[in-house]
């Protein structure tokens, strides 16, 4: 029976991992387990059409599998649709149930298990915004205090099992920020890190809830949320604090970096409030016992160091030894805080005493005010009037041992000498007159020897530290000792000694605690009601005076009666009316695709659901497909092999798509989708686009879309900035359509002008660099860097077999690795094949007359000058982006130059050869084609010079290089003689002259450098 009861659960998980047809089916699958767990929100109960049978099977064992399936299969596909239909609460219940359901054991188990699931399955392929939003909600609603109650309120009473479960929970909680950072870092999306999951914010929130947990457990048993053994609670909290120490949440200095968190920086405010509450005694006792329960002295030392560093010590008070009431009150206030957390410090508590006194006398640069706080705390009178002279006597021995040591006197800096002297003198000042501890000190031979060592010191400031210590110690025992000279100026520490002498005339511990309120510490004055009223009156008068003047009175319009007509509805209101289900009875809207196969079907006009007469219109399906195409393609980039399997079909569907329904933003959305295909799946999409480009079934607009996708996708792969199109301002800005119509009708040409403009900008950059007089030493250095062979690392990190899989899936191929094989050479080779076939076809019909004769260079065909110029411009963009490819010099550069030279000189069609003005030197070519070919040549020559100084082209392809130069010279000669090239005029003439001159300059630069090696051709 148990095996049979497991079948529905496993079957449900298998269905969740399989492709799901629509959102309703998904909600049907997700609501059944929630209903079984008692976590289903009431408004989703109508989706539970197939409830699971309530059996004795432990359903909690399947929760982790469902959570894993949601992270890896559901959210990467359905997150957008779930948000749009407000169905995310169903997903949230699987990870962070509502707080009202916390009393249910299933809710506590779900939250505990969610941390483990996130830690295990947050990887780059699943690093979705929706997943981080879920995790952020979980961290906010189920922090460490809630998890503590969830662990220790379980059904089991086995203490080792509870401790083990708690340790696993703490480990999962601690690694959340690093897991999120690793996932986003590998994906290159660190900017998308949620604020609550950043290291500092996360651990600050964790520290606050840790203090809340301590406050709850320190209360009386009758008011505790749960009742557990004290030893168990101390052991669990000590483990938590030790983990926080290991993760650097107890820094030795106040954090400066934004990414660093500090436990006491976040919790000192609530700690101070709890220390003045009615349960302050229990709170103090709990904290002191908790600190002693830490597993090691190093952890205790780290906690206390961080606590001392976060005290409110006013280091800006000058002098710090001033006897003013403000400083004394604050010193006692901070000492009371230390006593409230650790209790009265005395030698009986050996472990805490040793750690604290070691910290006080360590080489750390403590401020002098810390000495006052430490002495006031150890005196035991910070919270009452009883001073513990035994503890002060033990402190005096420890301080005297350091203060009188020869190493300290000879090697410590002045700052440390002043701190130790302050600690030494303040401890003495707390004893009554002629105390036994002071008499023993004066008779100590080490003290007498130290005075002599101090007096013989070369530094006057350090010398006076010993002298003031000896004088105050002698006066405390009723003896007279005066070295004199304290009032003669302020140099060499005399002013500091005088202020220290005034300070010890009274004790900080004797300051009344209420005086801190009278001194204005931490008090911000508030404006009184009268001042606020005056401000309001003044503001009102200003407004009145301003309103009384109007410089436009002369152009004020006449008053008119309001119109009785109803206002026209806005576009948003029309859209809402159109979406009204009461007006669209029986008509289905096109669903948003969640799989690439669904996107392909929508682009082809196939409905996703069988709807009969109420199926969505083809225009709606195409609009829905285009709206989500780019985002869906980019989302699938890191999700399995779905994009590779559907990329070619999507290329066919997008490229052949026609704007038959005047869809808004049709060209722009289709172009973005094609760009995303090339950038996300270059090995499949780029060759498919190139093959389709050379088919005769596409329009010029479709061919331009394919070329633009190749160029922009290549630049994205090469991590180059995507150039924005030319900004052509209106000649008459006042004669403009409304913004929407103006963008629709006036700026539609920018997409088709993008490729020539990019090629022109690249060549313009070459010309600007040429005119910038770059140093001649730069190219060899660049060549050496490009051509240097990288040696393999001698030591490699040993990783597991699955460690590199996420990064391999996530990282796209570099463009230099795929440029020649999938972009440039397929484009060039297919062009040669296509031109050969077209010329053969023309020759077969050359004997015919009229329309029976075929012309491959007709309007709208590939061999037309307009399309060819775009093709050459695209090749220029690809060649420039791939200049660092290993085969660029030997393959890409010569093949591109040969194509440019052929298109610039030779006829591509018999029609062009048979024209009356045809000449063998290419004078009959269109200006746009010649300009594009010359710009391609300029870019190739410039990149070749950067890589190897033009050596490969000049020595291995000499005839090609000289031919390019000769051709450019002819073009420039034509233009200088006034020869009119077809299509030349306006800015085209300037572009053509600039491109021809640039080629001549580059060829001359190469030939002048390698002329001696080119003797056979010169």
N, C-alpha and C positions, 0 to 999 in steps of 0.2 A: 504493500500500500504506500510505503514511503517513496518507492521509486516512481509509482504512478503520480504521486502528488508533485513530484519535481518536474514532470514533463511540461505542464503549462508554463511554468516559470522559465525554463530553458527555451521553450518554443518562443515565448515573448521576447526574450533577449536576442534570439536569432533573428526575429522579425525586425527588431530595432536596428540591428547591424546590417540589414539588407536595405536596398533602395525602397523608399516609401513614396507612394503616389501623390498624396496630398496632405495638407495640414490636419484635416479631420481624422484621417487614419492615424497620424502620428499622435494626436491627443488621445485617441481611443486606446492606443498601446500604453501611453504614459500614465493615464489616470487609473488604470486597473491596479497596479502595485501600490499607488498612493492610497487608494481606498482600502486596500488590505492592511496597510500600515496605519490607517487612521489619520493621514496627513493631507487628504484631498480637500482643496478649497471648495466651499459649497457651490460657487458659480460654475464649476467645471464638472459637476456630477452628471450633467446630461450627456457628457462625452463618454462616460463609463458604460458603454452598451454591452460589453463582454466582460463582466466582473469575474475575478478569479475566485475559485471555490475556497472557502475558509477551512483549511485543514490544520493538522498539527505540525506541518512543516515549518521549520524555523526560517521565516522569510528574510530575516536580517542577513543571512549568508548570501543572499542575492543582491543586496543593496549595493555592495561595492562593484559588482559586475554591471549593474544598471548605471551607476555613476560613471564608470569607465566608458561605457558605451555612449553616454551623453556627451562626454568630453571629446571622444575620438571620432564619433560618427554623426551625432545629432547636431550639436552646436556649430561645427564648421560648415554645415549645409543649411540648417534651418534657422539660424539665429536672427537673420533679418526679418524673415516672415513671422517668427514668433513675436518679435518686438512690434511689428506693424499690427498684428491682430491681438495684442495685449495678452498673450498667452505665456509670457515668461514666468509668471508665478508658479506654473506647473513645474518648470525646470528648477526654480528656486527651492521648492519644497523638497527636492531630492538632495539638496546640499545644505541649506540653512532654513529649516522650518520656522514658521512664525513663532515669535516669543510666547504667544498664548498657548502653544502646544508643547512647551518645554517640559511640562510635568509628565508627558508620555515617554515611556522608555524608548520607543521607536524614534522619537524626535532627537533624544540625546544621542542615541547610537548613530543616527544619520549624520549629525554634526561632527561627532568624533571621527567617523569613518571618512567624512568629506575631506578633512585635512590630509589624511593618508593618501586618498585618491588624487588630490591635487598635487601633492609632492611627487607622486610616482608618475603622473601622466602630463605634467606641464612640460611640454617639449616644443621646439620651434614649429613643427608642422601644426600643432594644435594651439599655438599662441594667438588666440583670437580675443578681440576686445570684450566680447560677451563673456568669455571664460574669466577674464580678469575682473569683470564687473561682478560676477558671481562670487569670486574669491574675496573681493573687497567687501561684499555684503556679509559673507561668512565671518571675516575677521572682525567686522564691526559688531555683529549681533552675538557671536559666540567667541568671546575672548577667553583669556586664560582662566578667569574666575569662574565663568560659566562651564568651561571644560572640566575644571576641578570638581565641581559639583556633579557633573555628568559621570565622571569616572568613579568617584567614591560613593555615589548613590546607586551603584549597580546592584544587581541581584546577588552577586557573589560576596562572600565574607572572607575569602582567602586573601590574607594580607600580601603575600608575595605576588599573587596575580594582580592585585590592585596596583602595587608599586610598579610592576612591569608594564601594565597598561598606561600608567601615568608617565613613565619615562618615555614610552613610545610617543605619547601625545605631545610631550614637551619637545622632543626631537623634531617632530613634524612641524610644530608651531615655529620653531627657531629657524628652520631652513626656508621658510616661505619667501622672504625677500631675495635671497640668493637664487632660488629656483626661478622666480619671475625675472630677475635681472639676467640670468643666463639665457633664458628662452628669448627674451627681447633683444639681448645683445647679439646672439647668433643670427637672429632675423634682421638685425640692423634697425630695430624700431625702439631704441631706448627712449626716444622722445615720447612714446606712448605709455610709459610707465605710469600707472595710476598713483595719485598722490598718497593715498593711504597705504600703498604697498612699497613706497620708498623706504630705504633702510632707516632713516632717522624718524620719520613719522610712524612707521610700523612699530619700532621698538619703544618709542615714546608712548604710544597707545598701549602697548603690552605692559610697560612699566606702571602706568596708571592703574590698569586693571589688576596687576600684581599687588599693588598697595591696597586696592579695594578688597582683594581676597584676604590679605593679612588683617585688615580692619575687621572683616566679617568673622574670621576665625578667632580673633582675640576677644570677642564679646562673650558674655556669659552663655552658658549652655542653653538656656531657655530661649535666647533670641538668635541662635545660630541657624542658618539655612539648613544645614545638615549636621549631624552629630557623628564624629569619628574620634578615634583615639588620638590624644595629643601627640604621642610619639610618632604616629603615622602622619599626622599633619605637618609636624616639624621636619620629618624626613622628606616629605614630598616638596615642601617649600624650600628646604635647603638645596635639594636637587635643582629646583628651578633657578634659584639665585646663583648657584654654581654655573649653570648653563649660561646665564646672563653675563657672568664674569668672563667665561670663555669666549663669548661673542663680542666682548668689548663694550658692553653697555655700562660698565663702571670705569670710565676713563680716569686716569690720574690727574687730568687737567680739564677745566671746563671746555666743552667742545667748541671749536672754531669753525670747522668745516660743516657745511650744511648737511652732509650725508652722515654725520656722526650723531649718535644719540647718547644721552646720559640719564641713568635711572633717577638720580636724585634731582637733577634739573627739572624733570617732569613731575616728581612726586613730593618735593619738599613742601609745596603749598598745602596739599591735603594732609601731609604728615603734621604740619604745624597746627592745623585745625583739629586734628584728632588728639593732639597732646593737650589741648585746653578743653576737651569735651568731658562729659561725665564719666566716660569709660577710659580716662587717660591712664589710670594705674594698670588696668589689664592690658592696654595697648603697649605701654612701656615694657611690662614684663614679657609680653609675647615677643617683641622685637629683640630684646636682649637675649632671650633664650634661643631665638631663631638664628641670631648671629653666631652664637656659640655652637649651633648645630651644623654650621658649614663644615664640609668634609676636610678642609685643609687650612692651615694658617695663611697660605698664600692667597686663597680666596678671601679670607677675612681681611687680610691686609689690603687687597684691591678694593673691597667694599668701603673700608674706613678711609682709605686715601681719597676715593671719589667723594665720599661724604664731606671730608674736611675741605676739599677743593671747592665744593658747592656752597659753603657757608657764606652768609651775607656779611663779608668783611669789607668795610669801606676803605679800600686801599688808597683812595684819593684824599683821605684826611691827612693834612699836614699840620703838625707832625703826628705820626701814628701813636706816639706816646703821650698825646695830649690828655689832660685830666678832665675834659669837658663832660657834662652829664650825658650828652647825646651818645658819645662813644662808649661811656661806661654802661649805659643802659643797653646798647646794642651788644656789647660784649657779654653781658649777663644773659641777654636774650638768646644768643647763639650757644652759650654754655648750657642753658636750660634745654635747648634742642638736643645737644649731645647727651645730656643726662636722661632726657626722655626716651631716646632711642637705645642707649646702652646702659642706662642705670648709673649708679654711683660707682666710679672707677676706684678700685683699691687693690692692694697687692694680694688679697685673698683669692681673687679671680686671676690666677696666674696666666692663663692663656690670653685673656683679653688685655691684662696689664702689660704683658710682654710685647704684644703687637702694637698697642697704643703708644707706649713709651719709646719703642723703637722708631715708630713713625715720627714722634715729636722731636727726637734727637738725631734723625737721619740727615743725610746730606741734601735733602730736598730744600729748595729755596722757599722756606716759609716766611710769610710776612710777619712783622713784629707784632701786629695785632693778634695773630694766631697764638702767640705766647700768652697774651692776656686771656684769651678764650680757654686755652688748655688749663692754665692754672686755676681759673675760676671754676671750670668743670671738675677738676680733680679735688678741689677743696670741698666739694659736696654741698656747697651753700647756694648754688645757682637757683634752686627751687625752694629752699628754706634757709633759715638763719644759722644752722649748725654747720661748723667747719670741721672737717676731718683732718686733724693735724697729723695723724699717723700716715694717711695717704700722702699728705704734703711732705712728710719726712722722707718717705720712700722716693717720691719724685725728686726731692732735693739731692738725694744720693745719686740718682741716675743722671740728673743734669750736671751736678758737680763733677762727676766722673768724666763727662765729655768736655765741660767748660775748662777744666784744669789740665786736660791732657796736652802734652807738648805737641803732638801732631796737629791738634786743632789750633793751638796758638800760632804755630809756625806756618801752616799751609792753608788755613781757611781765609776766605775773602772778608772784607769789611761787613758786607751785608749779612753773612752768616754769623759773624762775631756779634753784631748788634742783636740778632735774633736770640742767640744763646745767652747773651748777657741779660737781655730782657727776661727770658725765661728763668734764669738764675736769680735775678734780683726780685722779680715779682713773687717767686716762690718764697723767698726770704721775708718779703713784706707781709705775707699772710700769717706768719707766726706771731704769737704774742711776744712782748718785750722780754729779752733774756731767756728765750726758750732753750730747752735742753738740746734741741736739734741744731740751733745756731751755735751754741757753745761747743758742741762736738765738731762742728764745721771749722770754727776758728782754730781749734787745736789739731786739726788734721794736717799732717805734714805735706800732703799733696797740695792742699790749698795754699799753704805758705810758700811752697816752691813755685806754684803757678803764678803767685803775685810777682815774684822776682822775674819769672820768665816774661810776664806781660810788660813789666817796667823796662826790661832790656830790649823790647821789640823795636825795630827800626821805624815802623809806621806809627805816627802819633795817634791816629784814630784808633788803632787796635790797642795801643798802649793805654789809652784812656778807658777802654772797655774793662780792662783788668783793674784799673785804679778805682773806677766808680763801683765795681763789684766789691772790692775790698772795703771801701768806705761805708757802703750801705750795710754790709755784713757786720762790720764793727759797730756801727751805730745801733743796729738791731740788738746787739748784746750789751749796750750801755757803754761801750768803749769809744774813745775819741781817736779818730784818724782823719786827717785832712791833708791831702796832697797840695791843695791850693791851686790857684790859677784857673778856676772854672768860669769866672766871670770876665776874663780878659779876651773879648772877641768871640767870634763864632767859628773860627777856622778849626780844622782837625777834629771835628766831632764834639766841640765844646757845647754847642747849642743842643745837640742831641742828649748829652749827659745831663744838662740842666733840666730838660723836659722829662727825662727819666727820673731824676731826683724828685721833681714835683709830682710825678705820677704815683710813686710809691708812698706818698704821704697819706693816701687813702686806698681802700680796696674796692675793686670793681664789684665784688660780691656783696658789698654793703649797699649798693645802689638799689633804691626802691624800684620794683619791677614796673609800677605804674608810670614811672618817669619817662619811659620810652614813648608813651602816648603824648606826653606834653612836649617832647622835643621835636615832634613833627616827623618822625621816622616813618616812611612809607605812607605819608598822608598827602593827598592831593587836594588842594583847596577847590571848592566848588563855588561857582558864582551865585551870589544871593539873588533873591527874587527881585530886589529893587534894581540891581544892575541889569538883570535880564529885561525888566520892564523898560528901563531907559534905552536899552539897545533896540527893543521893538519899536519904541516911539521914534527913535532916530531913523530907523529903517523905514517906518511908515512915512515920515516927513520927506525922506529922500525919494520914495516912490511917488509921493504926491507931487513933489516939485517936478519930477521927471515927466509924469503924465500930463502935467499942465502945459507942456510945450510940445508942439508938433510942427516940424519943419515942412511937412507935406500937406498943410491945410489947403493950399491952393489947388492941389490935385485930388482932393477928396471927392469921391463919387457921390451922386445924388442918392438919397434914400429911396429904396424901391420895395414894393410889397413882396413878401415871400411867394415863391411859385407854388401853385396848387398841384403841379404834376409830381408824381412819385419819382424819387431819384433812380437813376439807372443802376442796375446791379453791377457790382464789381466782378472782375474775373474770378476772384476767390469764391464769391457767392454763386456764380454760375457753375463753378466746378463742384461746389457742395450740392447744388440742385441736381446736377447731372448724376451724382453718386447716390442720390436718394433711392433706396431700394423700392419704395412705394411707386416710383415712376418707371421702374425698370423690371416689372414683373415678368418672369420667364426668361430674362436675358442674363446670361452669365458674363462676368468680367474675366478677362484673360488673367490667369494666375501668374504670379511671379515664378520664374523657373528657379529651381534649386540644384538641378543637375545640368551638366553641359549637354547631355542628350535631349533634355527638355528644351534647352535654349535652341538647339539645332532644329527641333520640330517646330517651335514657334516661328523661327525665321523662315521656315518653309511653308508657313501657313497651316500647320496641322494642329488642331486643338489637343490639349493635354488630356481633357476629359471628354467623354462621350456625352454630348448634351443635346443631340437631335436638333430641333428647330431653334432652341435657345442657346446654341453654341456661340461663343464670342465671335465677333466679326474679325476678318483677317487683318484689318487695319489696327484693331485693338491688340491683336496678338503680336504684330510686328512692333508696335509701340512699346508693349511690355517687354519684348525681347531686347530691343535697343536700349531701353532704360536700364536694364540690369546686365547687359552683355559685358561691359568693361569690368565692372566690379566682380562679377561672377568668375570671369576668366582669371583675373589677378588673384582671387581667393583660392582658386583651384591650382594655382602655381605650386603650392607646397603641400598639396593633398593628394598623395598617391599618384597613380598613372592615368587618372581620368582625363587630364588635359592632353596628354600624348595620344590617347586613344581617339579623341574627338577633334583635335586641332585641324586636321585636313578637312573634315566635313564642315567645320565652322568657317574655314577659309572659303570654301565653295559657296556656302550659304550667304555669308556676308558680302562677298565680292559680287555675286550675281543678284543681290537684292536691288530692287527698283523702287523708287519713291512714287508709287502709283497712287498713294492716298494723301500726298502733301503733308507728311508727318513732320511735326515741328522738330527742328534740330536733327533731321535725318542724316545729313552728310557728316555733321560733327560727331554724332554718336557712333555711326558706322566706322568713321575714321579712328576714333578712340578705341573701339573694339579691335580693329585690325592692328593698331599699334600695340595693344596689349598682347595679342596673339603672337606677334613677332618677338616681343620682348620676353614673354614668358615661356614660349616654346619655339625657339629659333630653329632647331633642327628639323622640325616638321612644317612649321608655318612658312618660313622663308622660301624653301624650294617649291612648295605648293603655290605660293603667290607668283613666283617667277614663271612657273610653267603656265599658270592661268593667264599671265600677262600677255604671252605670245600666242594666245588663241584669238581667233577673229570674231568671237561672239560677244565681246565687251565693248562698251562705249568709251569715249575719251575720259569721261569723268570717273568711270570705274578703273581705268588704267592708271589715272593719276592717284586714285586712292591706294592702289597697290604699291606704286612707287613711293608715295609718302609714308606708308606703313613700313616699308623696308628701311627708309632713311631714318625715320624717328625711332623705330624699334632698335636699329643698330646703335644710334647715339645713346639710347637708354641702356643698352647692354654694355656699352663702353664707358658708362658712368660720365658721359659728357652732358653738359646742359642742353636742354631742348630749346632751340632758338625760337623766339616768338616771331610771328609773321610781321611783314612790313606794316607800319602804321601810316596809312595814307590819309591825311586830314582832308576834310571837305573844303572845296574851294570857296564855298559860300556857306559858312556855318549856320547862318540864319535860315537858310533854305534846307532844312532837315526834316525828315519824317519823325514821328514819335520814336523814342529809343528802340522799342521792340521791332517795329517795322524797318527802321533804319539799319539795325543790325542784320535783319533778315535779307533785305534786298541790296543794300549798298556794300556790305562787307562779305558777301558770299564768295567773292573772287579770291579772298586771301588764302583759302585752302589750296586752290590750284596754283597760286603763285608762290607757295612755300618752298618747293624744291629749287627753282631758279634763284630765289632770294637767298637760301642757305648756301648754295654754291658760290654766289656772288660774295656773300659775307666771308666765306672761307678764303676765297682768293683775295679779297680786300685785306684780310688779316696778313696774308703773305706780303702784300705790297707795303703795308704799314711797317711790318717787320723789316722789310728790305730797306725802307727809308729811315729806319731807326738807328742805322750804323751800329749793329751789334758787334761786339768784340770778336775778332777772328779766332780767339782761343776757345770760344764756347763750343762750336761744333765738335772738335776732337774730344772734349770732355764728355759731351753728350753721347758721342759714338762709343766711347770706351765704356760708358755706363750701360748702354743698350746692348753692346756686344759681349760684355763680360759674362762668362759662363758661371752660373751659381753652383758652388760645390755643395754636395749633400751634407747635412748635419752629421757630425760624428756621433752624437748621442741623441737618440730619439726616445720619445716617451712611449712607454708600453701601455696601450689602452686595450679595452675589451673589444670583442668582435662587433659589438653593436654600438660602440661609443661614437663612431663617426657617421652613423647612418642619418641622424637628423640633419646635420650640417650638409651632407651630400645631397639630400633631398631638397634642402632649402636653398642652397647656393645655386644661382643660375650660372651657366657657362660664361666664361669671359668672351668678349666679342673677338678678341685676337685669336681665340682657339677655334672659332666657327666662321670667321669672316670669309676666308678664301674658299672653304669647302661648301658652305651653305648659302653664301650671299654673292660674293664678287664673281667667282669663276662660273657658277651656274648662270648668272646674269649675262656674262660675256659670251659663254659658249652657246647658250640658247639664242643670243642675238645673231651670232655668226650662222648658226643653223637656220634660223628663221629668214635671214637675208638671202642665204643661198637658195632656200626653197622659193622665196618670193621672186627672185630673179629668174629662176628656172621656169616658174609659172608664167612670168612675163614673156620669156623667150618663146614659150610654146604658143602663145597667142599673138606674137608680134606681127604675123602675117595677116591678121584680121584687121578689120576697120571698124571705127566707131565704138559703140559700147561693147562690142564683142571682145575688144582688146582689153586685157587685164592690166591694171596699174596698181602696183603695191604702195605707191606714195600718195594715194588719194586722200581726200579730206577725211579725218577721223581714223585713218589707218596708222599702223605702228611706224612705218617708214616716212610718215609725214614729218616735216621739220618741227612742228609743235610738239609732237609726242617724243621725237628723238631728242630734242633739247632737254626735256624732262628726264628721259632715260639717262643721258650723259650727266646731267646734274645729280641724279641719284647715285650714279657710280662715283662721282666726285666726293659726295658725302661719305659713302662707304669706304672709299680708298683713304680718305683723311682719318676716319675713325679707326682704321685697322693698321695704321702705319707701324705699330710695334709688333705686328705678327711676324713669326720667324720666317715665313716664306714670302714676305712682302717684297724684298729687293729682287729676288730671283723670279718671281711669278707675277705678283700683282702689278708691280710698277711697269714692267715691259708690256704686259698684256693690255693694261689700261692706256698706255701711250700709243700702242698700235691701233687700238680702237679709236682714240681721239684723232690720230693722224688720218686714218681711213675715212672717217666721217667728215673730216675737214677738207679732204682733197678729192676722194673718189665718189662717183655717183652711186647712190644706193638703189636707183631705179632706172629702167630704160627710158621712162618718160623724162627724167631729168637729163639724160644724155642726148635726147632728141630735141631738146629745146633749142631755140635759135641762138640764145646768148650763152650757150654752154662753152666752157673753156676747161682745158685739162688741169689747170692749176687750182680749180675749186672756186673760181670767182662767182659761179652761179649759185652757190650755196646760200641758204637763208642766214641772215645775220644772227638770229637767235641760236642756231645750231653751231655756227662758227664760234660764237662767244662761249657757249657751253663747253665745246671741245677744247678751246684754249684755256679756259678756267680749270678744266680737268688736268691739262698738261702742266699748268702752273703749280697746282697742288701736288702732283706727283713729283715734279722736279724739286720743289721745296722740301718735301718729306725725305726724298732721297739725299739731299744735301745734309739734312739734319742727322740722318742715320749713318752714312759713311762718306759724306762729302761728295757724293755723286760718282764714286769709284766704280760701282757695279754697272751703272748705266754707261759711263764713258768708256770702259774697257771691254765689256761683254756685249753691249748693245750700242756700239758707236754709231752705226749707220742710222739706227732709229733716233738717237739723240740729235744727230746732225740734220736728219730729215725734219724733226720737229722745229729746230731752229730756222731752217730754210723756209718752212711753211709759214711760221710766224713773221719772218722778214717779208715774205711776199704780201701777206695780209696788211702789214703796216705800210708797205710801199703803195698798195692800192689806195688805202685811205689817205695817204699824203698827196697822192696825185689827183684826188677827188673822185675816184671811182666809186660809183654807187652800188653797194651790195644790196641784194634783195632783202626787203624788210628792214633796212637801216633807216634810222631817223630818231631824233630826240635823244633820249638817254642811251639808246642802244649803241650809238656811235662812240660815245665816251667809254662805255663798258668794253666794246670791242677793241678800241685803241689801247686801253689800259691792260687788257688781257694779253694782247699781242706783244706789247712792250715788256710785260712781266715775263713772258716766255723767253724773249730774247735776252733779258738780263740774267735769268736763271741758266740758260744754256751757255751764255758767255762766262758765267761764274764757274760752271763745271769744266768747260773746255780749257779755260785759262789755267786751271789747276792741274789738269791731267793731259795737257797738250803734248808733252814729250812722250807719253805712252800711247798717243793716238796718231803716230807719224804715218801709218799706212792709210789713213783716211783724210789727212789734212794736206 
